[in-house]
Amino acid sequence: MNSHNGLDCEELLLDVVCYEKSCGRLSPEMEYLLAGHLDKCPSCRDRVLFFQRVLGGEKPVRNFG
């Protein structure tokens, strides 16, 4: 049986959201919710910045939302 730590799931979910954002696939509503959360949560903000560094920086992409 696999046991999962809730933190692992949250980190994975945030990574997926970051990836979708980097591809320009977040809706405007999701962009708004993510930005609002990152304004209040330094832990997630640090995680997003790390993800952007891994990808080579933030690149402007078209948002299809």
C-alpha positions as YAML, in Angstrom:
chain: A
units: angstrom
residues:
- id: 1
  name: MET
  ca: [0.00, 0.00, 0.00]
- id: 2
  name: ASN
  ca: [1.32, 3.43, -0.91]
- id: 3
  name: SER
  ca: [1.07, 6.12, 1.70]
- id: 4
  name: HIS
  ca: [1.11, 9.69, 0.50]
- id: 5
  name: ASN
  ca: [1.96, 12.76, 2.47]
- id: 6
  name: GLY
  ca: [-0.54, 15.56, 1.87]
- id: 7
  name: LEU
  ca: [2.38, 17.94, 1.37]
- id: 8
  name: ASP
  ca: [3.65, 15.81, -1.53]
- id: 9
  name: CYS
  ca: [0.25, 16.07, -3.20]
- id: 10
  name: GLU
  ca: [0.11, 19.83, -2.70]
- id: 11
  name: GLU
  ca: [3.59, 20.26, -4.15]
- id: 12
  name: LEU
  ca: [2.72, 18.11, -7.15]
- id: 13
  name: LEU
  ca: [-0.49, 20.05, -7.73]
- id: 14
  name: LEU
  ca: [1.37, 23.37, -7.54]
- id: 15
  name: ASP
  ca: [3.98, 22.05, -10.00]
- id: 16
  name: VAL
  ca: [1.20, 21.07, -12.41]
- id: 17
  name: VAL
  ca: [-0.38, 24.52, -12.10]
- id: 18
  name: CYS
  ca: [3.03, 26.15, -12.67]
- id: 19
  name: TYR
  ca: [3.59, 24.03, -15.74]
- id: 20
  name: GLU
  ca: [0.17, 24.90, -17.15]
- id: 21
  name: LYS
  ca: [0.87, 28.58, -16.43]
- id: 22
  name: SER
  ca: [4.21, 28.39, -18.23]
- id: 23
  name: CYS
  ca: [2.43, 26.89, -21.25]
- id: 24
  name: GLY
  ca: [-0.22, 29.62, -21.19]
- id: 25
  name: ARG
  ca: [-3.05, 27.22, -20.49]
- id: 26
  name: LEU
  ca: [-4.52, 28.74, -17.32]
- id: 27
  name: SER
  ca: [-7.83, 30.52, -17.58]
- id: 28
  name: PRO
  ca: [-7.92, 34.19, -16.56]
- id: 29
  name: GLU
  ca: [-9.87, 33.14, -13.46]
- id: 30
  name: MET
  ca: [-7.19, 30.62, -12.46]
- id: 31
  name: GLU
  ca: [-4.45, 33.20, -13.13]
- id: 32
  name: TYR
  ca: [-6.30, 35.58, -10.77]
- id: 33
  name: LEU
  ca: [-6.70, 32.93, -8.06]
- id: 34
  name: LEU
  ca: [-3.07, 31.86, -8.32]
- id: 35
  name: ALA
  ca: [-1.79, 35.45, -8.16]
- id: 36
  name: GLY
  ca: [-3.98, 36.16, -5.13]
- id: 37
  name: HIS
  ca: [-2.72, 33.07, -3.35]
- id: 38
  name: LEU
  ca: [0.93, 33.81, -4.15]
- id: 39
  name: ASP
  ca: [0.53, 37.32, -2.73]
- id: 40
  name: LYS
  ca: [-0.41, 35.76, 0.63]
- id: 41
  name: CYS
  ca: [1.67, 32.56, 0.72]
- id: 42
  name: PRO
  ca: [5.46, 32.89, 0.78]
- id: 43
  name: SER
  ca: [5.92, 29.10, 0.69]
- id: 44
  name: CYS
  ca: [4.03, 28.69, -2.58]
- id: 45
  name: ARG
  ca: [5.62, 31.85, -3.98]
- id: 46
  name: ASP
  ca: [9.08, 30.38, -3.32]
- id: 47
  name: ARG
  ca: [8.03, 27.11, -4.95]
- id: 48
  name: VAL
  ca: [6.77, 28.94, -8.06]
- id: 49
  name: LEU
  ca: [10.01, 30.96, -8.30]
- id: 50
  name: PHE
  ca: [12.02, 27.74, -8.02]
- id: 51
  name: PHE
  ca: [9.90, 26.15, -10.75]
- id: 52
  name: GLN
  ca: [10.47, 29.19, -13.01]
- id: 53
  name: ARG
  ca: [14.24, 28.98, -12.43]
- id: 54
  name: VAL
  ca: [14.19, 25.28, -13.36]
- id: 55
  name: LEU
  ca: [12.40, 26.16, -16.59]
- id: 56
  name: GLY
  ca: [14.96, 28.85, -17.35]
- id: 57
  name: GLY
  ca: [13.03, 31.92, -16.26]
- id: 58
  name: GLU
  ca: [9.63, 33.25, -17.00]
- id: 59
  name: LYS
  ca: [8.92, 33.44, -20.71]
- id: 60
  name: PRO
  ca: [6.00, 35.38, -22.10]
- id: 61
  name: VAL
  ca: [3.45, 32.95, -23.50]
- id: 62
  name: ARG
  ca: [0.00, 33.28, -24.94]
- id: 63
  name: ASN
  ca: [-2.79, 32.49, -22.50]
- id: 64
  name: PHE
  ca: [-5.47, 30.42, -24.19]
- id: 65
  name: GLY
  ca: [-7.92, 30.90, -21.29]
...
